[in-house]
Amino acid sequence: MEKWIQHPLIKPQKIESRLYQQIMAADVLMKGNTMIVAPTALGKTIIAVLVAADRISKFKGSKALILAPSKPLVLQHEESFREFLNLGVTTTSLTGEIKPEERIKRWESSQLICATPQTVESDLLSGRYDLGNVSLLVFDECHRGVGSYSYVFLASKYMQTGNNSLILGLTASPGWDEQKIGDVCLNLFFNEVVIKNEDDPDVIPYFNPVKVDWVKVELTEDFKKIKSHLDAALKTRLKTLKRMEILRSISNVSKKDILKKKGMVQSRIAGSIHPPKKYFIAVSILTAIINLQHALELLETQGINSLYQYIQRLRKKKTKASKSLLNDNEFSMAVYLTKKAYRENIDHPKLDKLLIILKKELKNQDSRIIVFSQFRDTVDKIYEKCLEEEINAVRFFGQASTDKTKGLSQRKQQEIIKAFRKGAYDVLISTSVAEEGIDIPAVDLVVLYEPVPSEIRMIQRRGRTGRKNKGKMIILITKNTRDEAYYWSSVHKEDKMKKKLSNGYKRETQIDFRGLGTKSEAQNSPKKDINPVVYVDSRESNSRVLRELHKLNVEIIVKSLAVADYQVSDDVGIERKTTKDFSSSVVDKRLHRQAKELVETFSKPLFIVEGKDLYSGFIHPNAVRGALASVAVDFGIPVIPTRSQEDTAAMIARIAIREQILERPEIQLRTEKKPLTLKEQQIYIIESLPNVGPVTARKLLEEFGSVRGVIKASESELKNIEGIGDIIAKKIKDVVDSSFKSIKTVEDEELIKKIDEIQTE
């Protein structure tokens, strides 16, 4: 006879009583902030439900907040919690698609809230609500809690403001690297880490084991010939770099090694006023090597179709690296052979093996299969082959579009998963987007078209099967290629992770994170009674600078600013640029326009250039220096360098305090650009006439003396102006003299309105 969890807030006979889940939930409630590491099928969501029910019961009127990385996963959690909790527990979801006003209503009226972290972060920064009354904060897929991801900010804010704070993290794998595990625990304030494996005695009765097999294939002669030419092109460039003393050895050089060398060379270019020409040559060669390594990976692990599509994209590039490759005899021969194989429909041996596996599995009519591939091109190829073989398959990928296919919206993704779950499709062919959190309970087989070197992704993919019955995973591996290296890399990393977590993890130091946090933070933060105000342009709303300003007790008001990214007083407007954006704004001529607008709008304009790699971009360092000199000398705008987003926030906060410390003047926002002068208005009006540009507009005004004079001029008089012939003169007179029609265009109305204004003046 089955036993069920009994709790006032949990529906009767809804949650099976599993001792290990109850013990883990009790540990969280007793020991505090905890990360739970367990395979997908062990029911981590149930543990969150048990803890949430207890916290909401204990702290009357409090809320539980469940955070998940994507909207589909948020909606999935909302559905699960509604299924398990009594109707008396008001449950809702918050995502970016819901209007802010509605989000506030939902927050205020609900006890259990499922949300994307970016949405909650945006609402907190805008002051729509706070976390003071949240008695439980759950981070699903908590291994994401590193770097600038929203989880990090939200955990810090919660520990500062929560009245009865408790954090629960859920993940199938936090990673193998001890530093990464430590960072996640520190960032999300975990004191405890509890790990559950499928072979634990209390788990075995509830866990369906997953059998993992690998199927090996060999490259055909067509593939080996192409590979030999790509290898030759690669070896030539590696030897050149060794002669240039950029590389010490040319054996076993990985993509990571090349990226590191490229960064080193770019740093040397940045650090030299007159960098040697060989460094620029080296950057181009290193880029070509990255292209070759990627081409080899596609050939070995994906097939002719993926390599051919990559070569087509490479042809469109105009870089020195791509041109040098396309002019290389060895690479050209590889391109020729690839094109020939593509026309002859030669496929990777994996593809034939995959189709055999699918047909065998689908003899069982109730089977559901997921096929994972890293690359969209491969997904497309597998899908085409499935259709040819009358296999009922569907493609599943992310929202980004490519040259060939449009991305899938979240709504379309949900429709596909729903149809797959109901049996409308037998095979789901997916990129990595289906690895994490998607609820597909009835998958019998997972096939990996290629292994991935990440233990987190391997665990997530394996977790898609074995939920209701014994699961199977098959990994396709090409012998003596990157496939083998990637597979063993993921295996070793998973073993390391389990060893590091086998005895649990406990943070040695307990820190009081309420208030401002560390002593250094408190020393560098503005005093609470100052609370400077910073107006932020809405285009900066996703910047990490906002959350750093928030930490510094700065009052943030997000508005649409016509000029500048930040405004701290009536006089001071700040344009923030990362080093990458600064370089691109030099190339596309935005920099001078923005500098001009700053000078015209603010009496004390400022430029902040953020980052440490200003001179390591794609343009010559002297071009960057010239642009900096122009901003400072030609426009008189001070340029302030900052090292990071945190540094930028600290600088903006300090400037705001300096501007506002003596008194709190009301800031006149620059939501519109500075009004045009009378002369500019006159030129603007005449420019709106057909085929009249700024130069011709000036000539017309100089000739006829005023806007009225231009309007009254005859067609023959207009033709006396250089640049105006019969056709343009006729078009102008048609606009000026034609009778006013009942159907008006916006341009006509604007022109007449401006003319009337000038005449009134």
N, C-alpha and C positions, 0 to 999 in steps of 0.2 A: 504494500500500500504506500502510495507516494505521500510525502510530508510536504507541507507548504509553510512559507514564511507567514507569521502572524504579526501584524503591526497595524495600529489604528489608521495610518495613512496609506497602507498598501491594500489593494483589492484582494479579497479572499481567493485562494486557490489560483493565484497568478504567478507567484515566484516559487519555484521548487526549492526546498530547503537543502542547501549544500553546505556542509560544515565548513569547508575551506573558505567559502565566500563570507560566511558569517564571522569567522575568526578574523579574516582580513579587514572586514568593515569595523569590527570591534577594536582592532589594533589602531586603525586610523583615528577613531573617536578617542582612544585612550592616549596614544603617543603623539598625536599632532600631525603636522604637515608631512604627507607621505607620498612617495611615488611608487605605484604598483606596476611591475613589469611582468607581463603574462602573455602567452599566445592568444591570438584573436578569439579562439573558440572557448576560452575559459570563463567568459562572462564578466568582463571588467565593468560593463555598463550596469550589471545587477549590483555590484559592490557600490557604485556611485548612487544608485537608487536607495539602497539600504542606509547609506550615510546621510543622504539628503533628507530622507524621511525622519531620521533621528534628529537632525539639526533643526528642521522646521518645527518639529514637535517641541523640542527643548526651548528654543528661543521664539516665543510667540510673536507673530508679525514679521519675522525675518524672512529673508529670501535666499534661495540657492541659485547660483549662476553657473551654468554649464557652457563652457567654451569649446568650440570645435573649428578646425581650420577652413572649412568650406560650407557654403550654404546647403548643399545636399546633405552633408553630414549633420548640420544643425537641425534641419527638418526631420532627419531620421531620429535624432535624439529626442526631439519634441514628441514625435509619434510614440517612441518607446516609453518615455516617462508618463505620457497620457495613458498608455496601456496598463502600466503597473500601479500608478498612484490613484487614490480615490478622487472622485469628481470634485470633492471639496478643495483639493489643491489646485489652485488656478495656475495653468501652465501656458506659456507663450513662447514665441521666438522673435529674435531681433536680427535683421540683416540689413545691408545697405540699400536694398530695394524698397524698404519701408520708410516713409517720410518721417523726418525727425519728430514732428508733433505727435504722430501716431506711436512712435517708439517711446516717447515720454509717458503717454497714457498706458501703454502696455507694461512698462516698467513699474509704474505706480500701482497698477491693479493686479499684479501677478506675484505669486510666491515662488514659482520655479521658472527660470528664464534660460532658454537655450539661445546662444548668440555666436556670431563670428567675432573674434577678438578685435578686428579692425573697426567694427561698428561701435563696440563698447568704448574703445579707446577714443574714437572721434567724439562720442557723446560726452565722455568725461572731460576732455579738453575743452569742449564747448559749454561745460557747466550745466548740462541738461539733467543730470542726476549724479549721485555719488554712490560709493560702495560701503558706506557706513553701516547699513542694515543688512549686509550680506553675511550670512552665517556659514556658508560653504561656497568655495570657488573651486570648480573642477576644470582642469586643463586636459582635454582629450588630445591624444598624440603629443604628449608633453615633451617629447624629445626635440620638438621645434623651439623650445625655450632658450635659444641662444642668440647672440648678436643683437640685431635691431628688431627682431620679430616682436609683435605686439604683446605676446605673452609676458615678456620680460618687464615691460612698463606696467602692465596691469597687475602683476604679482607685487611689484614694489609699491604701487599705489594702494593696493588692497591692504598690505601689511601696515601701511602708514595710517589708513583711515578706517579700516574695519573694526567695529566694536567687539565682535566675537568671531575672530578670523580663524578659518581652517581651510587649508589647501590640500586638494587631492589631485595627483597626476596619474594619468593612465597612458601606457604605451606598450607595444609589443617588443620594442627594443630601444634603449637609450643610446645605443652605439657601443662599439668595443673600446674606444679610446678612453682611458681613465680621466684625462683632462676634460673631455666632452661630458662625461658623466658628472664630474665635479662641477663643471660650468652650469649644467642644467639644474643640479641640486642647489647651487648657490643662487642662481638667477630666480628660481621659483621657490626658494626658501624651504626645501625639503630637509627635514631632520632625519627621516627614515626612508630606506628603499627596501621594498619587499618584492622578492622574485618568486614566481611560481612556474614550474616546468611541467610539461606533459607527462614526465615520468615520476613525479612526486606521488607517493602512495595514496594521499587523500584526493588526488586529481584523477588518477588512472580510471576509476569507475565511470567518470563523466566525459572522458576525453577520447575522441576518435583519432587514432594514430594516422599520420600521413606518410604514405610510402613514397620515397623519392628515388626515382631512377634517372639515369642519364643515358642518352642515346648518342653515340659518336658517329660522325660522318667524316669523309675525306674529301679534300678539294679535288676537283677534276682537272684534267690537263689544261683546259681553257683558262681556268682560274689561276693555275700555277704560272702560266705564261704571263698573264697580266701582272701577277704578283712580282715576278722576277724583274720586270721593267720598273715597277714602282719602287722596289727595293734598291735598284741601281740608281734611280734618281735621288732617292733618300741618302744613299751611301755617299754619293758625290758631294752633296751639301754638308753632310756631317764631317767629311774629310776637310772641306774648305774651312769650316769653323774651327777644326783642330789646328790647321795651319795658321789661322788668325789668332790662335791661343784663347779662343772663347770656350772651347771644349778640351778637356784633358784626354778623354777616351771616346771612341765612337761605338763601343759595344754596349748593348742593353740600355740605350738611351730612351727613357720614357717621355711621354707627353708632359708629365709633371716637371721633369728635368729641363725640358725645352722652355716651358713657360717661366721657370725660375731664371734661366739664363737670359730670356728676353727682358724680363723685369730688371735684371742686373745691368744689361746694356743700356736700356732706356734711362736708368738712373745715372749712368756715366755721362750720357748725352746731356741730361738735365744739369749735371754738376759742372759742366765745362762751358766756358764762354765761346770757345771755338773747338767743338768736339771733332775728333778725327773722322774723316770720311768713312773709315772702315767700320765705325759703329753703326752708321746708317745702313751700310751694306749688310752688316750682321743682322740687324733687325729684320730686313727684308728676307734674308736667308732663313732665319728662325721662323718667320711667318710661313714661308713655303714648306718648311719641315712639318709644321703643325698641320698644314693642309695635306701633305703626303701621309702623315701618320693616320689622319682621319680617313683618307681614301683607302688605306690598307685595312683599317678596322672594318669599314663598310664591305670591302671585298671579302674578307675572311669570315665575317660573322653574319652579314646580311645578304649579299648577293649582287648580281649584275645590275638589277633595276635600281637599287639604292645608290650604287656607285655611279651609274649613268646620270641619274638625277642630280647628284652632287657635282659632277663635272659640268653639267649644264649651268648650274648656279655659279660655279667657279668662272665660267666663260664671261659672265655678266659683270664680274668684278673688274675694276680698273686699276688695281694696286700693282706695284712693281713685282710683288711676290707671285701673284696670279699670272702676270704676263711672262715672267721668267719660267714658270712651270709650263705654260702653254707653248713656249718656244724651245723647251728642252726635248731632245730627240727621244730619250727614254720615256719621258712622260707622254710625249705625243704618240709613241707606239702603244703605250698602255691605253691611251684614249681611243686609238684606232681599234684595238682588239676588244675593248669594252663596247664600243659602238657596234661592232660586228656581232658580238655575242648577244647584245640587246636586240638587234634586228632578227637574230635567229631564235629568240625566246629561250636562251639558255638560262636556266635557273640554278640557284644554289642547291646543292644536294639536300640541304635541310628541308627545302620546300616539299620535295617528293616524300621525304620521311614523315613530315608533318601531316600531309594528306592521308598517308597510310594510317597513322595514329588516330586521326580524327574519324576516319571511316570505320575503323575497328571499334572505337569507343561508342560510336553512334549506332552500332547494331543494337545496343540497348536503347530503346526508343525514349526512355525517360532521362537520358544523360544530359547534363549541362556542362559545357566546357568553356574555360577562359584561356585564350592564347595571348601571351604578353610579348610585345616587341618594343625595343627602345625607340625605333624610328617610324615616323608617320609614313614614309615611302614604303617601308616593309609591311606595315599594316595594310596599306592599299593593295600591295601585290598579293598578300595572303588572301585578302578579301576577294580579289579578282579570281584567284585560283579556286576558292571555295565555291564561287558562283558557277564557274565552269564545271565543277564536279557535283553541282546541285546539292551542295551542303548549305543548310539554312543558317547563314551567318550574318552578323552585323558588325560594323566598325564602331569603335568607341575611343574618342580622343579629347583633347582639351579645347579651350575656347579660342586659342590663337589660330589665325588663318595662315596658310602657306600659298605658294604660287599656284598650286593645283587644287587644293581643297579649302573650303571655308570651315572655320572652327565651329564647334558645337556649343550652342548656348547652354546654360545650366538647365533650362527647361527641357531642351531636347535631350540632354544627358539623362535627366530623370525619366523621361518618356522611354528611352532605350532600355534603361535598367529595369523599369517596371514591366516592359514588354518581355524582356529576357527572363525575369523572375516568373512570369506567368506562362512561359513556354512558347512565346511567339517566335523566338530564335533558339537554336541549339548551341551556337558557338558565338561567343563575344570575343572579338579581336581587338585588343586594347593596347594603348601606350601605357606609360606609368601612371596615368590619371586614375586607373582603377585599382591601384595598389592599396590605397589608404582609405579605410573607413566606410566604403560603400557596402551596403547591406545586400549581399547576394548569398542567401542561405543554402541554396540547393546545388552548388557546384560540385560535380563529381571528379573533375580532372582539371588541373592547371598545367599548361604547357608553356615553358619559357623558350622562346625562339633563340635566345642567347642568355647566358648567365650574366649577372651584373656583379661588380666587385664590392657592392655595398651589402653588409649583413642586414641592415635595417630593411632594405627593399626586398631582399630574399625572404626574410621572415614575413614581411607583409604579403608578398605574393603567395607564399606557402599557406598563409592564414586564410586565403580565399576558398580553400577546400577543407573537407573533413569536419564540417560543422554538425551535420546530422548523421552521416555514415562515415565509414572509413574513407579517407581521402587519398588522392594520388597526385603526384607532381612529376612531370617528365621534363628534363632539361636537355635541349639539343646543343651538342658541343662539336665544333669542328676541330679535328685533331691537329696538334702542333701549331695552334694559333692563339690569339688573345683570349679566345673562349676558355681555354683550359686555365690560363693564368687568372682570369676573372673569377672562375668558379672556385678555385682553391683559395683565392683571396677572401671571398665571402665566407667560406667554411672556417678558415682560421680566425677571422674576425669574430664570428659568432661564438666559437669556442672560447676565445679570450674574454668576450663579454660575460659569458656564463660563469667563467672562473672568477672574474672580478666581483660578480654579484652573488656568487654562490653562498657566501656567508652573510649576505645583507650588506647594507652600506649605512653608515651613521656619520653625520657631520659632527666633527669633534667640537667645534665652537658653536655656541648658541649666541646669536646676536639679536639685540633688540632693534628691530627695523622700523619701529614707529617713529613718528616725527620726521626729521630730515635724514636720519640714517647715520652714516659714519661721521666721525669727527671732522674729517677734511671736507665733507660735503657741507656740514653745518657752517664751517668757517668761510666757505666760498659762496654761500647762499645769501640772498638778500634777506634782511630782517623782515619778519612777518608783518610788522606794522607799516612797512613801506608799500609792499604789493604794487610795483609799477605795472602800468598797462602797456601792452604791445598789440597793435592792430596787425593782423596777418592776412595777406592775400589768400583767397580761397584755393589758389593753385598750389600753395605750400602746405595744404592741410594734411597731406600724407607724409610730410617730412618729419624725420626724427627730431628735428630742431624743436618742434612744438612740444613734444613730450619732455624734452630736456628743459625748456622754459617752464613747463608746468612743475617740474621737480624743484625749480628755483623760486617757486611761489610767485611767478609772474602771472598777472591776469591777462588771459589771451582772449581776444575778440577777433573772430574770423569774418572778414568782409571781402567784397570784390573791390580790389584797389586798381585804379587805372594805371598808376605809376608806382614802382617799387614793390618789393616783396614784404617789407616790414616798415611800419611807421610808428615812431616812438614819441613824436611831438609834432607840433605844427611846422617846425623847421626841418626836422630830420627824417629823411626817408632812406631806407637801406635796400640796396639791390644785392641779393645773395647769389653767388655762382660757385658751383663746384668747379674744380680744376678742369674736368672734362667739358662741362658746359661753357666755361670761359673760352676754351680752345675752339669749340664749335661755333660760338657766337662771334669769334674773330673771322672765321671762314665765311659764315653766312651774313656778315655785315650787321648783325643785330646789336653788337656792342656799342657802336657809335650812336645808333638811334636811341638806345636805352640811356646812354650817358647824357645825350641831349635833352631827353625828356626829364631826367632827374634834375638837371641844372635849371630847367625852365620851371619846375614845379616846387622844388625845395631850396631854401636858402643854405641848408647844410646837408647836401647829399653825401652818401657814403656807398662805397663798394666793399663787400666782403667776399674774398676769394678763399674758398674752403678746400683744404686737402694738402697733401705733402708732395704730390707728383705733378706740379704745374708744368714742368718742362719735359715730361715723358710721354706726351701725347703724340698725335699724328702730324703736328706741324712743327716747323723749325723753332728752336728756342728763341732765336732772334725775333721771330714774328710775334711770339708771346711777349717778349720784352718791349717791343715796339708798341703793342696794344696797351700794355700797362702804362708806358710812358705817355701815350696819348690821353688815356683816361685822367692821369694825374696832372699833366702839363697843359694839354689843350683844353680840357674841360674843368680843371681845377678840382677834381673829385678825389678825396683821400681814398686810398686802397688799403684795407686792413686784411692781412692774411690770418687765417685760422687753420688749425690742424685737423679738426673734426667737427661733427655736428654738435657734440657736447661743447666744444670750444666756441663754436659760433653762437650757441644759445647763451653761454656765459658772457660773451662779448655784447650781444644785443641787450641782455639784462642789465649789464653795467652801464651801457649807454642810456638805457631807459631810466635808470636810477639817477644818472647825472642830469638828465633833462627834466626830471619830474620831482627831484628830492626837495627843492625849496618850496614849491607850491604845486598843486595838482591842476594845471590849466586844462581846460577842455580842448581836446585835439580836433582840429578841423581836418576831417578825412579827405584824402584826394581820391574820391571815387570817380571823378571826371577829370579829364585833362584840362590844362590851363586854357582859358578862353582865347580865341584868336583875336589878333589886333584888327583894326579896321581895314588896313591894307591886305592882311591875310584873308579876311572875309571877302573882300572884293575879288581877289584872285580866285578864291574858292568858288564863288558864284560863276565867274566867267569860265572856269575850268569845267563846270558841269555842262557847258554847251557841247554839241556834237563835235568830236574829233579835235577838241581844243585842250592842249596840254598846258603846263605851267609857263613855258616860254612864250607860246602864242598868246596866252591870257595876258601876260605883262605887256606884250606889243599892242594888243587891242586897247588895254586901259591907257597906255601911254599915248596912243593915237587919238582916242575919242574922249579922254579926260575923266570918265566916270562910268559906272555900271550902266546908268541911264543912257549915256552916249553910245555905248556899245550896242545896247538893245535897240536904239532908234536908228542905228546905221543901216544904210541901204545895202542891197546885195552887191552892187558895183563898188561901194565904198569898202565893204569887207574884203573884196578881192584885191584891194590895193595892199593889204597886209601880207608880208612874206609868209608863206606856209598855208595860205588859204586860197584855194582855187574855186572853180565853178561849183563842184559838188559840195564841198564843205560849206561854202557861203549859202548855198540853197538849203542845206540841212539846218543851218543856224536860223535862217529866216523862217523856215517851216516851224521850228520850235517856238520862235518868238511871236510870229504873226498868226499862226493857225488858231481857229476858234476853239474855245474851251469845250471839251466834250464831257458828257455825263459820266462816262467811265474814265476815271483819272488814274494815271499811274503814280506811284509813289514819287518817282523822280520829278514829274511835272509839278506836283503839289509842293515838294521841297523847294524847287527852283522859284516858283511864284512867291512862296512865303518869304524867301530870302530877298528877292527883289523888292517886295513890299517893305521889308524891314529897312533896307538901304534907302528907299525913297522917303520913308518916314523920317529917317535920320537927316 
